């Protein structure tokens, strides 16, 4: 799709907004009907090696029917998982062993849980990567980071953005409804994420780029207008939804982190996933949990914005209580918070001085009610009951998630706001 590549090219070089140089590895994006049969030609055009490692699970490979035939000119080695729902460091290490000391490229067929270990393993072994998307279920196709579970703790690792991204609208349109709705929930999450990013920049020295934020915002707004069509088996709609998902991922690629698309709502969901994995429970689809967490953050942020004045105070943290909750994950949390957390830059006086700006930033995105209405039309799960979570698990993860990342969010500020 030339429109996306034109946007990519327009961002390269020194940014007039933030003064930084935005880079991305993306060289080609192809979205179209029946492009599955052209995958081999696309890879050859983009300089992929004849030796190719195709990574998928049984479900995603079945969805990409015809892709093996398109690779007849390649020497294809396959690594097929049974049903990969959670990307772990063991998956990354398996792939690294297959890539080490070989002239080989990677073709990842699937979505997040298949793509994430491929991105990290390809980065560590310096291999070219193509992602062939099988569902419009998340926005991380173009991301430079991979959320990976290691030792029971989920962290985002610096990885690589793929050189090539391919989406066949026939396959995307035919994806299960639950995956399409999941992708919509993940996209609505960009609204509170953009709030968190802008406020963090206002209160600390964190980089914020208005062009990247505007790119992400335009992609979300565009998708919100298609809420009624998200679950329809329609190629044109599927292509437009996938393009919107890609643009937010490209925004992360330009920022070299997930800030433009991931805030407090993602951290809550990641902690819920860690707790479930510890308890032997396979987590939901990523976007389902994210959607419910997004509604919570939007509602809480909206209530904060109603306060005309605020009397903030210094942060008071019961670290022993936090470490007790995290249990086997406590050492990871200690390490994260020992490395000069962003919150250390924030003073009560700064919050009070910027309070009207903070209120305006919160109100700059659609409200909780507007987002809930759109999510309902898109078939998203809306409640804890619908995503199979207990109120206690959710409340605990809201309380303790701000300490899981060295990332300033309004939720981390809550302890200073007296609410």
TASUL-V332483 format. One record per residue. RES is the residue in three letters. NEAR is the number of other C-alpha atoms within 10 Angstrom. D_FIRST is the distance of its C-alpha to the first C-alpha in whole Angstrom. Layout:
BEGIN
res=RES near=NEAR d_first=D_FIRST
res=RES near=NEAR d_first=D_FIRST
END
This chain:
BEGIN
res=UNK near=14 d_first=0
res=UNK near=11 d_first=4
res=UNK near=10 d_first=6
res=UNK near=18 d_first=6
res=UNK near=14 d_first=7
res=UNK near=10 d_first=9
res=UNK near=13 d_first=11
res=UNK near=22 d_first=11
res=UNK near=14 d_first=13
res=UNK near=11 d_first=15
res=UNK near=18 d_first=16
res=UNK near=14 d_first=18
res=UNK near=12 d_first=21
res=UNK near=12 d_first=24
res=UNK near=16 d_first=23
res=UNK near=12 d_first=25
res=UNK near=11 d_first=26
res=UNK near=14 d_first=27
res=UNK near=10 d_first=28
res=UNK near=15 d_first=26
res=UNK near=13 d_first=24
res=UNK near=19 d_first=21
res=UNK near=17 d_first=19
res=UNK near=23 d_first=17
res=UNK near=18 d_first=16
res=UNK near=20 d_first=13
res=UNK near=13 d_first=12
res=UNK near=20 d_first=9
res=UNK near=22 d_first=6
res=UNK near=19 d_first=5
res=UNK near=22 d_first=6
res=UNK near=18 d_first=8
res=UNK near=17 d_first=11
res=UNK near=14 d_first=14
res=UNK near=21 d_first=12
res=UNK near=25 d_first=15
res=UNK near=18 d_first=16
res=UNK near=17 d_first=14
res=UNK near=24 d_first=15
res=UNK near=20 d_first=17
res=UNK near=13 d_first=16
res=UNK near=21 d_first=13
res=UNK near=23 d_first=16
res=UNK near=14 d_first=18
res=UNK near=10 d_first=15
res=UNK near=14 d_first=15
res=UNK near=11 d_first=19
res=UNK near=23 d_first=20
res=UNK near=17 d_first=23
res=UNK near=17 d_first=25
res=UNK near=16 d_first=27
res=UNK near=22 d_first=24
res=UNK near=22 d_first=25
res=UNK near=20 d_first=23
res=UNK near=23 d_first=24
res=UNK near=27 d_first=24
res=UNK near=20 d_first=27
res=UNK near=13 d_first=28
res=UNK near=16 d_first=26
res=UNK near=24 d_first=23
res=UNK near=20 d_first=23
res=UNK near=13 d_first=25
res=UNK near=19 d_first=22
res=UNK near=21 d_first=19
res=UNK near=12 d_first=22
res=UNK near=16 d_first=21
res=UNK near=19 d_first=20
res=UNK near=16 d_first=23
res=UNK near=13 d_first=23
res=UNK near=16 d_first=20
res=UNK near=20 d_first=22
res=UNK near=10 d_first=25
res=UNK near=12 d_first=25
res=UNK near=17 d_first=25
res=UNK near=12 d_first=28
res=UNK near=18 d_first=27
res=UNK near=14 d_first=29
res=UNK near=12 d_first=28
res=UNK near=15 d_first=29
res=UNK near=17 d_first=29
res=UNK near=16 d_first=30
res=UNK near=10 d_first=32
res=UNK near=13 d_first=30
res=UNK near=17 d_first=29
res=UNK near=17 d_first=29
res=UNK near=22 d_first=30
res=UNK near=21 d_first=29
res=UNK near=20 d_first=32
res=UNK near=18 d_first=33
res=UNK near=14 d_first=35
res=UNK near=21 d_first=31
res=UNK near=19 d_first=30
res=UNK near=14 d_first=33
res=UNK near=13 d_first=33
res=UNK near=21 d_first=30
res=UNK near=19 d_first=31
res=UNK near=12 d_first=34
res=UNK near=15 d_first=32
res=UNK near=21 d_first=30
res=UNK near=15 d_first=33
res=UNK near=9 d_first=34
res=UNK near=11 d_first=32
res=UNK near=13 d_first=29
res=UNK near=22 d_first=26
res=UNK near=22 d_first=23
res=UNK near=27 d_first=22
res=UNK near=25 d_first=19
res=UNK near=27 d_first=20
res=UNK near=27 d_first=19
res=UNK near=25 d_first=19
res=UNK near=23 d_first=19
res=UNK near=25 d_first=21
res=UNK near=22 d_first=25
res=UNK near=25 d_first=23
res=UNK near=26 d_first=21
res=UNK near=29 d_first=23
res=UNK near=28 d_first=26
res=UNK near=32 d_first=23
res=UNK near=30 d_first=22
res=UNK near=27 d_first=26
res=UNK near=27 d_first=27
res=UNK near=24 d_first=24
res=UNK near=19 d_first=25
res=UNK near=16 d_first=29
res=UNK near=17 d_first=29
res=UNK near=14 d_first=26
res=UNK near=23 d_first=24
res=UNK near=25 d_first=20
res=UNK near=29 d_first=18
res=UNK near=30 d_first=16
res=UNK near=27 d_first=15
res=UNK near=25 d_first=14
res=UNK near=28 d_first=14
res=UNK near=26 d_first=17
res=UNK near=26 d_first=17
res=UNK near=33 d_first=16
res=UNK near=32 d_first=19
res=UNK near=26 d_first=19
res=UNK near=26 d_first=17
res=UNK near=26 d_first=18
res=UNK near=32 d_first=15
res=UNK near=28 d_first=14
res=UNK near=28 d_first=18
res=UNK near=29 d_first=21
res=UNK near=23 d_first=23
res=UNK near=27 d_first=25
res=UNK near=22 d_first=27
res=UNK near=23 d_first=30
res=UNK near=21 d_first=33
res=UNK near=13 d_first=36
res=UNK near=14 d_first=40
res=UNK near=17 d_first=39
res=UNK near=23 d_first=37
res=UNK near=23 d_first=33
res=UNK near=18 d_first=32
res=UNK near=15 d_first=29
res=UNK near=16 d_first=29
res=UNK near=18 d_first=27
res=UNK near=22 d_first=24
res=UNK near=28 d_first=21
res=UNK near=31 d_first=17
res=UNK near=30 d_first=16
res=UNK near=21 d_first=14
res=UNK near=23 d_first=12
res=UNK near=23 d_first=10
res=UNK near=23 d_first=10
res=UNK near=27 d_first=10
res=UNK near=26 d_first=11
res=UNK near=29 d_first=12
res=UNK near=21 d_first=15
res=UNK near=23 d_first=16
res=UNK near=30 d_first=15
res=UNK near=26 d_first=17
res=UNK near=18 d_first=20
res=UNK near=21 d_first=20
res=UNK near=14 d_first=24
res=UNK near=20 d_first=24
res=UNK near=18 d_first=26
res=UNK near=23 d_first=23
res=UNK near=28 d_first=20
res=UNK near=27 d_first=23
res=UNK near=26 d_first=24
res=UNK near=28 d_first=20
res=UNK near=33 d_first=21
res=UNK near=33 d_first=24
res=UNK near=30 d_first=22
res=UNK near=30 d_first=20
res=UNK near=26 d_first=23
res=UNK near=27 d_first=25
res=UNK near=27 d_first=23
res=UNK near=26 d_first=25
res=UNK near=29 d_first=29
res=UNK near=25 d_first=27
res=UNK near=25 d_first=26
res=UNK near=26 d_first=30
res=UNK near=29 d_first=31
res=UNK near=24 d_first=29
res=UNK near=24 d_first=30
res=UNK near=22 d_first=34
res=UNK near=23 d_first=34
res=UNK near=14 d_first=33
res=UNK near=18 d_first=36
res=UNK near=18 d_first=38
res=UNK near=17 d_first=38
res=UNK near=10 d_first=36
res=UNK near=14 d_first=33
res=UNK near=14 d_first=30
res=UNK near=20 d_first=28
res=UNK near=20 d_first=25
res=UNK near=13 d_first=24
res=UNK near=15 d_first=21
res=UNK near=24 d_first=20
res=UNK near=24 d_first=22
res=UNK near=14 d_first=20
res=UNK near=17 d_first=17
res=UNK near=27 d_first=18
res=UNK near=24 d_first=20
res=UNK near=15 d_first=17
res=UNK near=22 d_first=15
res=UNK near=23 d_first=18
res=UNK near=16 d_first=20
res=UNK near=14 d_first=17
res=UNK near=24 d_first=17
res=UNK near=22 d_first=21
res=UNK near=11 d_first=21
res=UNK near=17 d_first=19
res=UNK near=20 d_first=22
res=UNK near=15 d_first=24
res=UNK near=17 d_first=21
res=UNK near=27 d_first=20
res=UNK near=24 d_first=22
res=UNK near=15 d_first=22
res=UNK near=18 d_first=20
res=UNK near=15 d_first=18
res=UNK near=18 d_first=14
res=UNK near=15 d_first=13
res=UNK near=19 d_first=14
res=UNK near=29 d_first=13
res=UNK near=22 d_first=10
res=UNK near=19 d_first=10
res=UNK near=29 d_first=13
res=UNK near=27 d_first=11
res=UNK near=22 d_first=9
res=UNK near=25 d_first=12
res=UNK near=26 d_first=13
res=UNK near=24 d_first=11
res=UNK near=25 d_first=12
res=UNK near=30 d_first=15
res=UNK near=25 d_first=15
res=UNK near=30 d_first=14
res=UNK near=31 d_first=17
res=UNK near=27 d_first=19
res=UNK near=27 d_first=18
res=UNK near=26 d_first=19
res=UNK near=23 d_first=22
res=UNK near=20 d_first=23
res=UNK near=20 d_first=24
res=UNK near=22 d_first=23
res=UNK near=20 d_first=25
res=UNK near=32 d_first=22
res=UNK near=28 d_first=22
res=UNK near=22 d_first=25
res=UNK near=26 d_first=29
res=UNK near=27 d_first=32
res=UNK near=28 d_first=31
res=UNK near=24 d_first=29
res=UNK near=25 d_first=32
res=UNK near=26 d_first=34
res=UNK near=25 d_first=32
res=UNK near=24 d_first=32
res=UNK near=24 d_first=36
res=UNK near=21 d_first=36
res=UNK near=24 d_first=35
res=UNK near=22 d_first=37
res=UNK near=19 d_first=40
res=UNK near=17 d_first=39
res=UNK near=16 d_first=38
res=UNK near=15 d_first=42
res=UNK near=9 d_first=43
res=UNK near=9 d_first=42
res=UNK near=11 d_first=39
res=UNK near=13 d_first=36
res=UNK near=20 d_first=34
res=UNK near=18 d_first=31
res=UNK near=19 d_first=28
res=UNK near=23 d_first=26
res=UNK near=29 d_first=25
res=UNK near=26 d_first=28
res=UNK near=29 d_first=30
res=UNK near=29 d_first=28
res=UNK near=30 d_first=28
res=UNK near=24 d_first=32
res=UNK near=26 d_first=32
res=UNK near=31 d_first=30
res=UNK near=24 d_first=32
res=UNK near=18 d_first=35
res=UNK near=23 d_first=34
res=UNK near=26 d_first=33
res=UNK near=15 d_first=36
res=UNK near=14 d_first=38
res=UNK near=22 d_first=36
res=UNK near=17 d_first=37
res=UNK near=13 d_first=41
res=UNK near=19 d_first=41
res=UNK near=18 d_first=40
res=UNK near=11 d_first=43
res=UNK near=11 d_first=45
res=UNK near=9 d_first=46
res=UNK near=12 d_first=48
res=UNK near=16 d_first=48
res=UNK near=13 d_first=50
res=UNK near=19 d_first=48
res=UNK near=15 d_first=50
res=UNK near=15 d_first=50
res=UNK near=17 d_first=48
res=UNK near=8 d_first=50
res=UNK near=10 d_first=49
res=UNK near=7 d_first=51
res=UNK near=12 d_first=50
res=UNK near=10 d_first=52
res=UNK near=10 d_first=51
res=UNK near=18 d_first=47
res=UNK near=18 d_first=48
res=UNK near=11 d_first=50
res=UNK near=15 d_first=47
res=UNK near=20 d_first=45
res=UNK near=10 d_first=47
res=UNK near=14 d_first=46
res=UNK near=19 d_first=43
res=UNK near=17 d_first=45
res=UNK near=12 d_first=45
res=UNK near=17 d_first=41
res=UNK near=20 d_first=42
res=UNK near=15 d_first=45
res=UNK near=12 d_first=43
res=UNK near=16 d_first=40
res=UNK near=15 d_first=42
res=UNK near=9 d_first=45
res=UNK near=9 d_first=42
res=UNK near=11 d_first=42
res=UNK near=14 d_first=40
res=UNK near=19 d_first=39
res=UNK near=19 d_first=41
res=UNK near=11 d_first=44
res=UNK near=12 d_first=42
res=UNK near=18 d_first=43
res=UNK near=17 d_first=46
res=UNK near=16 d_first=48
res=UNK near=13 d_first=48
res=UNK near=14 d_first=45
res=UNK near=22 d_first=43
res=UNK near=17 d_first=46
res=UNK near=12 d_first=45
res=UNK near=13 d_first=42
res=UNK near=18 d_first=42
res=UNK near=16 d_first=41
res=UNK near=15 d_first=38
res=UNK near=24 d_first=37
res=UNK near=21 d_first=38
res=UNK near=12 d_first=36
res=UNK near=17 d_first=33
res=UNK near=26 d_first=33
res=UNK near=16 d_first=33
res=UNK near=12 d_first=30
res=UNK near=18 d_first=28
res=UNK near=16 d_first=29
res=UNK near=17 d_first=32
res=UNK near=19 d_first=33
res=UNK near=12 d_first=34
res=UNK near=11 d_first=30
res=UNK near=21 d_first=28
res=UNK near=22 d_first=31
res=UNK near=12 d_first=31
res=UNK near=21 d_first=27
res=UNK near=25 d_first=27
res=UNK near=15 d_first=30
res=UNK near=17 d_first=28
res=UNK near=25 d_first=25
res=UNK near=20 d_first=27
res=UNK near=28 d_first=28
res=UNK near=21 d_first=31
res=UNK near=20 d_first=33
res=UNK near=16 d_first=36
res=UNK near=15 d_first=38
res=UNK near=10 d_first=39
res=UNK near=12 d_first=36
res=UNK near=16 d_first=35
res=UNK near=11 d_first=38
res=UNK near=15 d_first=39
res=UNK near=10 d_first=43
res=UNK near=11 d_first=43
res=UNK near=9 d_first=45
res=UNK near=15 d_first=42
res=UNK near=16 d_first=40
res=UNK near=12 d_first=43
res=UNK near=14 d_first=43
res=UNK near=21 d_first=40
res=UNK near=22 d_first=39
res=UNK near=16 d_first=43
res=UNK near=19 d_first=42
res=UNK near=23 d_first=38
res=UNK near=22 d_first=38
res=UNK near=21 d_first=40
res=UNK near=25 d_first=38
res=UNK near=19 d_first=35
res=UNK near=18 d_first=36
res=UNK near=20 d_first=34
res=UNK near=26 d_first=35
res=UNK near=24 d_first=35
res=UNK near=25 d_first=37
res=UNK near=23 d_first=38
res=UNK near=23 d_first=39
res=UNK near=20 d_first=41
res=UNK near=15 d_first=43
res=UNK near=17 d_first=46
res=UNK near=20 d_first=46
res=UNK near=19 d_first=46
res=UNK near=12 d_first=49
res=UNK near=10 d_first=47
END
